[in-house]
Amino acid sequence: MNSLEPDAVTTGTCRACGATLKHTFADLGLSPLANAYVPLAKAREGEMVFPLHAHVCETCFLVQLEEFETPENIFSDYAYFSGFSTSWLHHAEDYVATMTQRFGLGPDKKVVEVASNDGYLLQYFVKRGIPVLGVEPAANVAKVAVERGVPTEVAFFGEATALRLVAEGHAADLTAANNVLAHVPDILDFTAGFKVLLKPDGVGTFEFPHLLRMVEQKQFDTIYHEHFSYLSLKVVAEILGKTDLRVFDVEEWPTHGGSLRVFFCHDAAAHQATSSVERILAEERAGGLSELAGYTRFAEEVVAIKCATLKALIALREEGKVVVAYGAAAKGNTFLNYCGIGPELVRAVADRSPHKQGTLLPGVRIPVVSPEEMLAMKPDYLLILPWNLKDEVAGQMVEIRAWGGKFITAIPKLSVF
């Protein structure tokens, strides 16, 4: 079947516009939840797997997964802690400095972050004496934020939560929501919450991986069950418009392989639109994101990456080389499970987070170890799974060069350096 021919069985309706979903964007087979790390005590137990099949809506062009698992089951106890990435902390601190200056934030203002994780961002507002509130559904992660001095509400965000927060005095001058818009199945209810939460002249920001970069750079490993949607500026602007919010500025960032930071406000707010909005929309049109044919190449390019990676790893095994990986991140789990790469090809994966060390990766069951344990193996090759952080990781793991070790990344194409 051609990847964009209508599927034999339709798969429900678009979560943004309600149109029937008929077209495949990428089919990665069956996969476990990307952040469902397996404790060693449960190593002999089975796992739930779900179809990892992204569709594109032929009406509004939202790329999306079906909802096979509820957000409550995915996010109520979560293994991802933002504070373990040095580069991401620098990004957060820069955001705080820029927003504080641009929008005149001070002790008389209020900043609310949705999906505030472990307080990685709001801690920098706290240091400036700016009142904050985090909203985070994962109680185990929120606990770390509170210990860090960041007031945090354990809740899923939507219109009902926003109404409650405003009634409790938490109307916001600035809202931040980084890498969460893709994580919500009811995207219309989620964005409606910001209309309630924002003060009349307040500003909201979303950051999310840009679908245009995902297509250009073949970033199929960013597809996993925790990501219900894959977003372009066009789609996000239209979704915000359904709740009388409008985009007035947009910035491009290199984070997560190429992201957008979208600034939005109430329709009646005074914020003037910048030329960046139309520029990015024009780039998306030029990149083919406004017509179904623009999505056709992606599925075949995904298969080519799988084949090239397996060929290289099998050759290294036959040569007796020791290959390990770095970064027990969700994108790596998608990549390894789709490619069928287990401990026979990649001996272990190192990660700085103690919350992941001593577990097994979901599905492929590769053991997660500390960076120190990984270095003690003296690997010949280190496969960097979070390719967007390859320079940071190569700098931290430079010790492997002492015995001639090399680094590998697989996306957008296989590279050894």
C-alpha positions in Angstrom: 0.0 0.0 0.0 1.3 3.5 -0.8 2.0 5.3 2.5 -0.6 8.0 1.7 -3.2 5.9 0.0 -6.4 5.7 2.1 -6.0 2.9 4.7 -8.2 -0.1 4.4 -9.7 0.6 7.8 -10.2 4.2 8.9 -8.9 5.1 12.3 -11.3 7.5 13.9 -11.5 11.3 13.6 -9.0 14.1 13.7 -8.6 15.6 17.2 -8.3 19.1 15.8 -11.1 19.3 13.1 -13.1 16.1 13.4 -12.4 14.9 9.9 -12.1 11.1 9.3 -8.5 9.9 9.4 -7.6 8.0 6.2 -3.9 8.5 5.5 -0.7 7.0 7.0 2.2 9.3 7.8 4.5 6.6 9.4 3.7 3.1 10.7 6.3 2.0 13.2 4.6 -1.3 14.1 3.9 -2.3 17.7 5.8 -0.7 20.6 5.6 -0.3 24.4 5.2 3.1 26.0 8.5 4.9 25.5 8.9 5.9 29.1 7.7 2.6 30.7 11.1 1.5 32.0 11.2 -2.1 33.3 12.5 -2.6 36.9 14.9 -5.5 37.1 12.5 -7.3 39.4 10.0 -7.4 36.6 12.5 -8.5 33.9 10.7 -11.8 33.4 7.2 -10.2 33.0 5.6 -9.3 29.8 4.8 -5.7 28.6 1.9 -4.1 26.9 2.5 -2.9 23.3 0.4 -0.7 21.2 0.3 0.3 17.5 2.7 3.2 16.8 1.0 4.4 13.7 0.9 8.2 12.8 -1.8 9.5 10.5 -2.2 12.8 8.7 -5.5 14.6 8.5 -6.3 15.4 4.9 -8.4 18.4 6.0 -6.2 20.3 8.5 -2.9 18.3 8.1 -2.5 17.6 11.8 -0.2 14.5 12.1 -1.5 12.4 15.0 -1.6 9.0 16.8 -4.7 7.2 18.0 -5.1 7.3 21.8 -4.3 3.7 23.0 -3.4 4.7 26.6 -4.8 7.4 28.8 -2.6 10.4 29.8 -3.4 9.4 33.5 -1.6 6.1 32.9 1.2 7.6 31.0 2.0 10.7 33.0 0.8 10.2 36.6 4.2 8.6 37.5 6.8 9.7 35.0 10.4 8.9 34.4 11.5 12.0 32.6 13.2 14.8 34.7 14.1 17.9 32.7 16.8 19.0 35.1 19.3 16.3 34.1 20.0 18.0 30.7 22.6 20.8 31.0 21.7 22.3 27.7 18.0 22.3 28.5 18.7 24.1 31.7 20.6 26.8 29.9 17.7 27.1 27.4 15.3 27.5 30.4 17.5 30.2 32.1 17.7 32.1 28.8 13.9 32.0 28.4 13.4 33.4 31.9 15.8 36.3 31.3 14.3 37.1 27.9 10.7 37.0 29.0 11.4 39.0 32.1 12.8 41.8 30.1 10.5 41.7 27.1 7.2 41.7 29.2 8.3 43.6 32.2 7.9 40.8 34.7 8.4 41.5 38.4 7.0 40.8 41.9 3.6 42.1 40.9 3.2 39.6 38.0 2.4 35.9 37.9 4.0 33.1 35.8 2.3 29.8 35.4 4.0 26.9 33.6 1.9 23.9 32.4 3.8 20.6 32.5 6.4 22.2 34.8 8.2 18.9 35.4 10.8 19.2 38.2 10.8 23.0 38.3 13.7 23.2 35.8 12.4 26.5 34.4 10.3 28.1 37.1 13.3 28.0 39.5 14.9 30.8 37.6 11.8 33.0 38.0 11.8 32.2 41.7 15.4 33.4 41.9 14.2 36.7 40.4 11.5 37.1 43.0 8.7 36.6 40.4 5.6 34.7 41.8 5.1 31.3 40.0 2.9 28.3 39.9 3.7 25.0 38.2 1.1 22.6 37.0 2.4 19.1 36.7 0.4 15.8 36.4 3.2 13.5 37.6 3.3 13.5 41.4 6.7 12.0 41.6 8.2 14.7 39.4 6.2 17.6 41.1 7.6 16.5 44.5 11.1 17.3 43.2 9.9 20.8 42.0 8.4 21.5 45.4 11.6 20.5 47.1 13.4 22.9 44.8 11.2 25.8 46.1 8.7 25.8 43.1 5.0 25.8 44.2 3.4 23.1 42.1 -0.2 21.9 41.6 -0.5 18.2 40.7 -3.1 18.2 38.0 -3.8 17.7 34.3 -4.4 21.0 32.6 -7.5 21.9 30.6 -10.4 24.3 30.8 -11.8 23.0 34.2 -8.4 23.2 35.8 -7.8 26.7 34.5 -11.2 27.8 35.9 -10.2 26.5 39.3 -6.8 28.1 39.3 -8.1 31.5 38.3 -10.7 31.2 41.1 -7.8 30.5 43.5 -6.0 33.7 42.4 -3.6 32.3 39.8 -4.6 34.3 36.6 -1.4 34.6 34.6 0.6 37.4 33.0 2.8 34.8 31.3 2.1 31.1 30.7 4.7 28.7 29.5 4.1 25.2 28.1 7.2 23.5 26.8 7.0 20.2 24.9 3.6 19.4 26.2 1.1 20.5 23.5 1.9 17.3 21.6 1.2 15.2 24.8 -2.5 16.0 25.2 -5.2 14.0 23.4 -7.9 16.7 23.9 -5.9 19.5 22.3 -8.9 21.8 22.0 -9.7 21.6 25.8 -6.1 22.1 26.6 -5.8 25.3 24.5 -9.2 26.5 25.9 -7.6 26.4 29.3 -5.1 29.2 28.3 -8.0 31.5 27.2 -9.3 31.2 30.8 -5.9 31.4 32.6 -4.4 34.4 30.7 -5.1 37.9 31.9 -6.6 40.2 29.2 -3.2 41.3 28.1 -1.3 38.2 29.1 1.0 36.2 26.9 1.3 32.5 26.5 4.2 30.6 24.9 4.2 27.0 23.5 7.4 25.3 22.5 7.2 22.1 20.4 9.3 20.3 17.8 8.5 21.7 14.4 6.9 19.2 12.0 8.7 20.8 9.1 12.1 20.0 10.7 10.9 16.5 11.6 10.0 15.8 7.9 13.2 17.4 6.6 15.5 15.6 9.1 13.6 12.3 9.1 13.1 12.5 12.8 10.8 9.5 13.1 12.1 8.7 16.6 10.1 11.6 18.0 7.0 9.5 17.3 5.9 7.8 20.5 2.6 7.1 22.4 3.2 10.0 24.7 3.1 12.3 21.7 -0.4 12.4 20.4 0.2 15.2 17.9 3.0 16.4 15.6 2.7 20.1 15.0 3.2 22.8 12.4 2.7 26.6 13.0 -0.3 26.5 10.7 -2.1 23.8 12.7 -1.3 25.4 16.1 -2.5 28.8 14.9 -5.8 27.3 13.7 -6.3 25.4 16.9 -5.6 28.5 19.0 -8.1 30.4 16.8 -10.9 28.1 17.7 -10.7 29.5 21.3 -10.2 33.1 20.3 -6.5 33.2 20.9 -4.1 34.4 18.2 -0.4 33.9 17.4 1.5 37.2 17.3 5.2 36.0 17.2 7.2 32.9 16.6 10.9 32.0 17.1 12.9 29.1 15.8 15.1 27.2 18.2 17.5 24.3 17.6 16.2 22.3 20.6 14.8 18.8 20.0 16.1 18.9 16.4 14.4 22.1 15.5 11.5 23.7 17.6 9.2 26.6 17.4 8.4 29.0 20.3 5.0 30.4 19.6 3.7 33.5 21.3 0.0 33.9 21.6 -2.6 36.2 23.3 -6.3 37.0 23.4 -7.7 38.3 20.1 -8.4 41.7 21.7 -4.9 42.0 23.3 -2.6 44.8 22.2 0.3 42.6 21.1 1.3 43.3 17.5 2.0 40.5 15.0 5.6 40.2 13.8 6.7 39.3 10.3 8.1 36.0 11.6 4.6 34.5 11.7 4.0 34.8 7.9 7.7 33.9 7.2 7.4 30.5 9.0 3.9 29.9 7.4 5.5 30.5 4.0 8.3 28.1 4.8 5.8 25.4 5.7 3.9 25.9 2.5 7.1 25.7 0.5 8.0 22.5 2.4 4.8 20.9 1.3 3.0 20.9 4.6 -0.2 22.5 3.1 -0.9 19.6 0.8 -1.2 15.8 1.3 1.6 15.0 -1.2 4.1 16.9 1.0 4.0 14.0 3.5 4.6 11.1 1.0 8.3 10.6 1.3 8.5 10.2 5.1 7.6 6.5 5.5 10.1 5.2 3.0 12.9 7.4 4.4 12.2 5.9 7.8 12.7 2.3 6.4 16.0 3.4 4.8 17.4 4.6 8.2 16.4 1.3 9.9 18.1 -0.8 7.2 21.3 1.3 7.3 21.6 1.2 11.1 21.0 -2.5 11.3 23.5 -3.2 8.6 26.2 -1.2 10.4 25.5 -2.7 13.9 25.5 -6.2 12.6 28.8 -5.6 10.8 30.3 -4.2 14.1 29.1 -7.3 16.0 30.7 -9.6 13.5 33.9 -7.7 13.9 33.8 -8.3 17.7 33.3 -4.6 18.5 31.7 -3.4 21.8 28.8 -1.0 21.1 26.9 0.8 23.8 24.4 3.7 23.6 23.9 6.9 25.5 20.7 8.5 26.5 17.8 6.4 27.8 15.3 8.9 26.3 11.9 8.2 24.8 13.1 8.9 21.2 15.8 6.3 21.7 13.3 3.8 22.8 11.2 4.4 19.7 14.2 4.1 17.5 15.5 0.8 19.1 12.1 -0.8 19.2 11.3 0.0 15.6 14.7 -1.2 14.4 14.6 -4.3 16.6 17.9 -3.5 18.3 18.4 -5.4 21.5 21.4 -6.2 23.8 22.9 -8.5 21.2 23.8 -5.4 19.2 23.9 -2.7 21.9 25.2 -4.0 25.2 23.9 -1.2 27.5 22.7 2.3 27.4 24.1 5.0 29.8 22.0 7.7 31.3 22.8 10.4 33.9 19.3 10.0 35.6 19.4 7.8 38.7 15.7 7.2 38.1 16.5 5.2 35.0 19.7 3.5 36.1 19.2 -0.1 37.1 16.2 -0.6 34.8 15.7 -2.1 31.4 14.6 -0.2 28.3 11.0 -1.1 27.4 10.5 -3.6 24.7 14.2 -4.2 23.7 15.3 -4.8 27.4 18.7 -3.2 27.1 20.1 -2.5 30.6 20.4 1.1 31.7 23.6 1.9 33.5 25.4 5.0 34.8 27.9 6.8 32.5 30.7 5.5 34.8 29.6 1.9 34.3 29.4 2.4 30.6 32.9 3.9 30.4 34.2 0.9 32.4 33.1 -1.3 29.5 35.6 0.6 27.2 33.2 0.6 24.2 34.5 0.8 20.7 31.4 2.7 19.6 28.9 4.9 21.5 25.5 5.3 19.7 24.1 8.6 20.8 20.3 8.2 20.9 19.4 11.8 21.6 21.1 13.0 18.4 19.9 16.5 19.1 22.3 16.6 22.0 25.2 14.9 20.2 27.7 17.7 20.8 26.9 17.8 24.5 27.1 14.1 24.9 30.3 13.8 22.9 31.8 16.5 25.1 30.8 14.7 28.3 31.9 11.3 27.0 35.2 12.4 25.4 37.0 9.8 27.6 36.2 7.1 25.1 38.6 8.6 22.6 41.5 7.6 24.9 41.2 4.0 23.6 40.1 4.9 20.1 36.4 4.8 20.7 34.1 6.6 18.2 30.6 8.1 18.3 27.6 7.1 16.1 24.3 8.9 15.3 21.7 7.4 13.0 19.4 10.4 12.3 19.0 12.0 9.8 21.5 9.5 8.4 24.1 7.2 9.8 27.2 9.1 10.8 30.4 7.9 12.6 32.7 10.5 14.1 
